[in-house]
Amino acid sequence: MVAKLFLLLSLFAILLVARNFEKLRFRIYTRIGFSLIVILSIVAIIFPEFSGKAAELLGIGRGSDLVFYLATLGQIGLVAVLIAKFREVDGKLNALVREVSLLQERLDERSKKR
């Protein structure tokens, strides 16, 4: 029952993102990464022994441990990407504020001359 619920949620996520793929304007590596995560999640739900065998190949005890480790790495990566995006947006905002301030100063100077 729980596996079917997770499978339905995965399919819903695929449909939701596929419907809005062009609007979201993800970079290509983000699209590929998301697609791989969803596909591997579906495979792990349908064939739970797959994660167990992959864990054995990597020297990890159980498949659930492997899933946990991969989820933790994914979250760390997500935080790193979000921090980088935040800094990028912050830099753009600072440049915009600087430009507006300079334009305001020029307008003030012109209005004083009149």
C-alpha positions as CSV (number, residue, x, y, z in Angstrom):
1,M,0.0,0.0,0.0
2,V,2.7,2.5,1.0
3,A,4.7,1.6,-2.2
4,K,1.7,2.3,-4.3
5,L,1.3,5.7,-2.6
6,F,5.0,6.6,-3.2
7,L,4.7,5.4,-6.8
8,L,1.6,7.6,-7.3
9,L,3.4,10.6,-5.7
10,S,6.4,10.1,-8.0
11,L,4.2,9.9,-11.1
12,F,2.4,13.1,-9.9
13,A,5.7,14.9,-9.5
14,I,6.7,13.8,-13.1
15,L,3.4,15.1,-14.5
16,L,3.6,18.4,-12.5
17,V,7.2,19.1,-13.6
18,A,6.6,17.9,-17.2
19,R,3.6,20.2,-17.5
20,N,5.6,23.2,-16.4
21,F,9.0,22.3,-17.7
22,E,9.4,25.2,-20.1
23,K,8.0,27.7,-17.7
24,L,10.4,26.7,-14.9
25,R,13.4,27.3,-17.1
26,F,15.7,24.8,-15.4
27,R,19.2,24.3,-16.7
28,I,19.8,21.2,-18.6
29,Y,21.8,19.4,-15.9
30,T,19.0,20.2,-13.4
31,R,16.4,18.6,-15.8
32,I,18.6,15.5,-16.2
33,G,19.3,15.3,-12.5
34,F,15.6,15.5,-11.6
35,S,14.7,13.0,-14.2
36,L,17.3,10.5,-13.0
37,I,16.1,10.9,-9.4
38,V,12.5,10.3,-10.3
39,I,13.4,7.3,-12.5
40,L,15.6,5.8,-9.8
41,S,12.9,6.4,-7.2
42,I,10.3,4.6,-9.3
43,V,12.7,1.7,-9.9
44,A,13.5,1.5,-6.2
45,I,9.7,1.5,-5.4
46,I,8.8,-1.2,-8.0
47,F,12.0,-3.3,-7.4
48,P,13.1,-2.8,-3.7
49,E,15.7,-5.5,-4.1
50,F,17.5,-3.2,-6.6
51,S,18.5,-0.8,-3.8
52,G,19.7,-3.8,-1.7
53,K,21.9,-5.1,-4.4
54,A,23.3,-1.7,-5.2
55,A,24.0,-1.2,-1.5
56,E,25.9,-4.6,-1.4
57,L,28.0,-3.6,-4.4
58,L,28.9,-0.3,-2.6
59,G,29.7,-2.1,0.6
60,I,26.7,-0.6,2.5
61,G,24.7,-2.9,4.7
62,R,21.1,-2.3,3.6
63,G,19.3,-0.7,0.7
64,S,17.5,1.7,3.0
65,D,20.9,2.9,4.3
66,L,22.0,3.6,0.7
67,V,18.8,5.5,0.1
68,F,19.3,7.5,3.2
69,Y,22.9,8.4,2.3
70,L,21.9,9.4,-1.2
71,A,19.1,11.6,0.1
72,T,21.5,13.2,2.5
73,L,24.0,13.9,-0.3
74,G,21.1,15.3,-2.4
75,Q,20.0,17.6,0.3
76,I,23.6,18.9,0.8
77,G,23.8,19.5,-2.9
78,L,20.5,21.3,-2.9
79,V,21.5,23.6,-0.1
80,A,24.8,24.4,-2.0
81,V,22.9,25.2,-5.1
82,L,20.4,27.4,-3.3
83,I,23.2,29.3,-1.5
84,A,24.9,29.9,-4.9
85,K,21.6,31.1,-6.4
86,F,20.9,33.4,-3.4
87,R,24.3,35.0,-3.8
88,E,23.8,35.4,-7.5
89,V,20.4,37.1,-7.0
90,D,21.9,39.2,-4.1
91,G,24.6,40.5,-6.4
92,K,22.1,41.4,-9.1
93,L,20.0,43.2,-6.6
94,N,22.9,45.2,-5.3
95,A,23.9,46.2,-8.9
96,L,20.3,47.2,-9.6
97,V,20.1,49.3,-6.4
98,R,23.4,51.0,-7.2
99,E,22.1,51.8,-10.7
100,V,18.8,53.2,-9.5
101,S,20.7,55.3,-6.9
102,L,23.0,56.8,-9.5
103,L,20.0,57.5,-11.8
104,Q,18.2,59.2,-8.9
105,E,21.2,61.3,-8.2
106,R,21.4,62.4,-11.9
107,L,17.7,63.3,-11.9
108,D,18.1,65.3,-8.7
109,E,21.0,67.2,-10.2
110,R,19.0,68.0,-13.3
111,S,16.0,69.2,-11.4
112,K,18.3,71.5,-9.3
113,K,19.7,73.2,-12.4
114,R,16.2,74.2,-13.6
